[in-house]
Amino acid sequence: MSLLRGRFISAGSALALLLLGNPAQATVLATHNTLAEWQTGTTVNGTIDFSSLGLAPGTWSTLYMNVTGLTISGVNFVGIDAIGGYYLLPINPTGAQSFGTGTVLRGPVYQPSGSYIRVTLPASTAFAVDLATLGPDSQSFRVWLDGVDIGGPAISSNAWPNPRFWGVHTDTPFTQVRIVLNSGNSTTTQSQIDNIRYGTYQAVQETPEITSMLYMGCGIALLWLTRRRRLARA
């Protein structure tokens, strides 16, 4: 008996270690192309538009070329290039470099092996961002959550001067988003991100239609009348 019990304990311990070593990955429930769609069912816990940096039009801030990057309101941003270097530039662009959203974060130059902006945030099941590229515009992105590519088609950005909204809802909380520049010129193309939003998603419960409820009520009433007639005949 004690030997059998010991085996059960060992098996349970092994399972616990396996679960600890392989935490649940966020499963994408839906992606969204408009803010209104994304907001449905979302409780927004934070919004970062980089205006707090106080940059005047046409100016830029500190160039963050280290692993610590930039942190605003508890959310950390790091630009990482394909060879392990760091580049992140807060800038308030004007003219042909501006997509009309004010101050943005500009990431490292595109490389086929992957250059990206990493966003580390409080545990969330909802995330959204405005995307754009320069040199040239209309390039694409991929998004990873907690180190895993979410898959699906690449996210195409818009032609200047229109930023591309993109949002996601998941079933499991995540704490890290990797915004990967997926196409472009390896000497000139850079990503720009703005209007970071994150929060909690709760699926909206559908209310039964009135017609369906009426049908159900009629069905119950019919069953009651049928039963009553049978009892009366008995």
C-alpha positions in Angstrom: 0.0 0.0 0.0 2.8 2.4 1.0 4.7 1.5 -2.2 1.6 2.3 -4.3 1.0 5.5 -2.5 4.6 6.5 -3.1 4.2 5.9 -6.8 1.1 8.1 -6.9 3.0 10.9 -5.1 6.0 10.6 -7.5 3.7 10.8 -10.5 1.9 13.8 -9.0 5.2 15.6 -8.3 6.4 14.9 -11.9 3.1 16.3 -13.3 3.4 19.4 -11.1 7.0 20.0 -12.3 5.9 19.5 -15.9 3.2 22.1 -15.6 5.5 24.5 -13.9 8.1 24.1 -16.7 5.4 24.5 -19.4 3.1 27.4 -18.4 -0.1 27.8 -20.4 0.3 29.7 -23.6 -2.2 32.4 -24.6 -4.6 31.2 -27.2 -5.8 33.9 -29.6 -9.6 34.3 -29.5 -9.8 37.1 -32.1 -7.8 39.8 -33.7 -9.3 43.2 -34.6 -8.8 45.9 -37.2 -10.8 48.6 -35.5 -10.7 50.1 -32.1 -14.5 49.8 -31.7 -14.3 46.0 -32.3 -11.5 45.6 -29.9 -13.2 47.6 -27.2 -16.2 45.3 -27.1 -15.8 43.2 -24.0 -12.5 44.9 -23.1 -11.8 46.6 -19.8 -8.9 48.9 -20.6 -6.3 49.0 -17.7 -3.8 51.3 -19.4 -3.2 53.5 -22.4 0.2 54.9 -23.4 0.4 57.5 -26.3 4.0 58.8 -25.3 2.7 62.3 -25.0 4.0 62.3 -21.4 7.5 62.5 -22.9 6.7 66.2 -23.8 8.3 66.2 -27.2 7.7 69.2 -29.4 6.9 68.5 -33.1 10.1 67.7 -35.0 12.1 66.7 -32.0 13.3 63.5 -30.5 14.3 62.2 -27.1 17.0 60.0 -25.7 18.1 57.1 -28.0 17.7 53.9 -25.9 20.5 51.6 -27.0 20.4 49.2 -24.0 18.5 46.2 -22.6 16.6 48.3 -20.1 14.9 50.4 -22.7 12.2 52.9 -21.8 9.6 52.4 -19.1 6.3 54.4 -18.9 3.6 53.7 -16.3 4.9 50.3 -15.5 5.2 49.2 -19.2 8.7 48.6 -20.6 9.7 49.0 -24.2 12.9 47.7 -25.8 14.0 47.8 -29.4 16.1 44.8 -30.4 17.8 44.3 -33.8 18.6 41.1 -35.5 22.2 40.9 -34.3 21.5 41.5 -30.6 21.9 45.2 -30.5 19.4 47.7 -29.1 17.6 50.7 -30.7 14.6 52.6 -29.6 13.9 56.2 -30.4 10.9 58.3 -29.0 10.2 61.0 -31.7 7.5 63.4 -32.6 7.9 63.3 -36.4 6.6 65.9 -38.8 5.9 66.1 -42.6 6.2 62.8 -44.5 7.4 61.0 -41.4 4.3 61.8 -39.4 1.3 59.5 -39.3 -0.7 62.1 -37.4 -0.6 60.5 -33.9 2.1 62.7 -32.3 5.0 61.2 -30.4 5.8 57.6 -31.4 8.4 54.9 -30.7 10.6 54.1 -33.6 12.3 50.7 -33.6 15.4 49.2 -35.3 15.9 48.8 -39.0 14.3 45.8 -40.7 16.4 42.6 -40.9 15.1 39.3 -42.5 16.2 37.4 -39.3 14.0 39.6 -37.2 14.1 43.1 -35.6 11.4 44.0 -33.2 10.0 46.1 -30.3 9.4 44.2 -27.1 6.6 45.4 -24.8 6.5 44.0 -21.3 3.3 44.8 -19.5 1.0 43.7 -16.6 -0.7 40.4 -17.2 -3.4 41.0 -19.8 -5.8 39.3 -22.1 -6.3 42.3 -24.4 -3.7 44.3 -26.3 -3.9 46.9 -29.1 -1.4 49.2 -31.0 -1.2 51.6 -33.9 1.4 50.4 -36.4 3.3 52.2 -39.2 6.5 51.9 -41.2 8.9 54.3 -42.8 11.3 53.8 -45.7 9.0 52.6 -47.2 5.5 52.6 -45.7 3.0 49.8 -46.1 5.3 47.1 -44.8 4.1 44.2 -42.6 4.4 43.0 -39.1 4.1 39.8 -37.1 3.2 39.6 -33.4 4.4 37.2 -30.7 2.9 36.7 -27.3 5.1 35.4 -24.5 7.7 34.3 -27.0 5.3 32.5 -29.4 4.3 33.7 -32.9 0.5 33.9 -32.9 0.6 32.8 -36.6 -1.9 33.7 -39.3 -1.3 36.2 -42.1 1.2 39.0 -41.6 -0.3 42.3 -40.4 0.0 44.8 -43.3 0.5 48.4 -42.3 -1.2 51.3 -44.2 0.2 53.7 -46.7 1.2 57.1 -45.3 -0.4 59.0 -43.6 -2.7 56.4 -42.1 -1.6 54.3 -39.1 -2.9 50.7 -38.9 -4.9 49.7 -35.8 -4.4 46.1 -34.6 -5.7 44.4 -31.5 -6.0 41.0 -30.0 -8.0 39.1 -27.4 -6.7 35.9 -25.7 -8.1 33.3 -23.3 -5.0 33.2 -21.1 -3.0 36.2 -19.7 0.3 37.2 -21.3 2.9 39.7 -20.1 5.1 40.2 -23.2 4.4 41.3 -26.8 6.9 41.2 -29.5 6.1 43.5 -32.5 8.3 42.1 -35.3 9.0 44.1 -38.5 8.2 41.4 -41.1 9.2 43.1 -44.4 11.1 46.1 -45.8 14.5 47.4 -46.8 17.4 46.2 -44.6 19.0 49.7 -44.6 16.1 52.1 -44.4 12.8 50.5 -43.1 11.8 51.2 -39.5 8.7 50.5 -37.5 6.7 53.1 -35.6 4.2 52.2 -32.8 1.8 54.4 -30.8 -1.3 54.3 -28.7 -0.6 51.1 -26.7 -3.7 49.8 -25.0 -3.9 46.8 -22.7 -6.5 45.3 -20.4 -8.8 42.4 -19.7 -11.1 40.7 -22.1 -14.4 39.2 -21.1 -16.6 37.7 -23.8 -19.9 39.4 -24.1 -22.7 37.0 -23.2 -25.3 36.8 -25.9 -28.9 37.5 -24.7 -31.5 35.1 -26.0 -33.7 36.6 -28.7 -37.2 37.5 -27.7 -38.6 35.3 -30.4 -36.7 32.3 -29.1 -37.9 33.0 -25.6 -41.5 33.2 -26.9 -41.2 29.9 -28.7 -39.8 28.3 -25.5 -42.7 29.7 -23.5 -45.3 28.4 -26.0 -43.6 25.0 -26.0 -43.8 24.7 -22.2 -47.4 25.9 -22.2 -48.3 23.3 -24.8 -46.7 20.5 -22.8 -48.6 21.6 -19.7 -51.9 21.6 -21.5 -51.2 18.2 -23.0 -50.4 16.7 -19.6 -53.5 18.3 -18.1 -55.8 16.8 -20.8 -54.2 13.3 -20.2 -54.8 13.6 -16.5 -58.4 14.7 -17.1 -59.1 11.7 -19.3 -57.6 9.2 -16.8 
